[in-house]
């Protein structure tokens, strides 16, 4: 499973868990949703740090691969690639 998918599912799961806890409190539904969003974002900053760092690493590696491939294609099109 990719790190981005794990992190996304973790964020959604954390939101649902916080919303479930807030559902027992008597208040406006919109307020419950907003509080669940804020609290789950704050909790995910600490609880999902490992998955977030893993996802950032995968994104950085993909960007480096794209940059390298782009440079290789540019040199091939310029005639500098003598393979």
ABEGO torsion letter per residue (X at the ends): XBAAAAAAAAAAAAAAAAAAAAAABBBBAAAAAAAAAAAAAAAAAAAAAAAAAAAAAAAAAAAAAAAAAAAAAAAAAAGABAX
